[in-house]
């Protein structure tokens, strides 16, 4: 536990965390206050959906770049090799670093949402869903960034790999998905879209948050039953179980990359 506290203290001392805090506060206050500052704007856009979109674009990018840079630097400096010489299980070293970084980022998000909620008048359900959405994105992006940083081996390669992954999984995902689905027979397209939804954690959280904050019919009548189910407590549980399981698989792959499956007793 002392090693975990040391890692957490090290993360708290990093200045970019406070830059993230300022960024999230400004984003939440400016966009969240749009409806109450300019009521006419609410007629043209749903403020909750706008926050879901902005968070879905910015948060994965920042988390992927930061996490991959962190692990790429650790790999490039060979600090992981030094730590692996300690009489400590290797998988625990990886998990301690991952969990301490993740807790720090969630702590930053909690502060940002708390400050924004004191300034912007939004419903408790909206703030709660947006916070859960941001935490889910952070969990998945941190696990994926860990894998990418260890695959990159150097800081530059890790950053480039993280940015490319963000472009594919976030920026171009709808276009890629529609293009691939169009090649599938019509009768199988709905099932293929449903399966693809649970493959990409970023898209899964975006659809879940959009259906919860906005409305389940924004995605069309074809997906109305699925999204209505996702808005129920049972749907919440399944979505988060899938997200945590996927993140766990990514961490397992990361441990295979850095340690090659060898165990340290």
GIQUIUR-V286819 format. One line per field, one symbol per residue. burial: # if it has 9 or more other ideal C-beta (glycine too) atoms within 8 Angstrom, else .. A space follows every 10 residues. Layout:
BEGIN
burial: ???
END
This chain:
BEGIN
burial: ...#..##.# #.....#..# #.###.###. #####..... ##....#### ##.####### ########## ######...# ..##...#.# #.######## ######.### ###.###..# .#...##.## ########## ########## #####.#### ###.###### ..#..##... #..#....#. .###.##..# ########## ####.#..#. ..##..#### #...##.### .###.###.# #.#######. .....
END
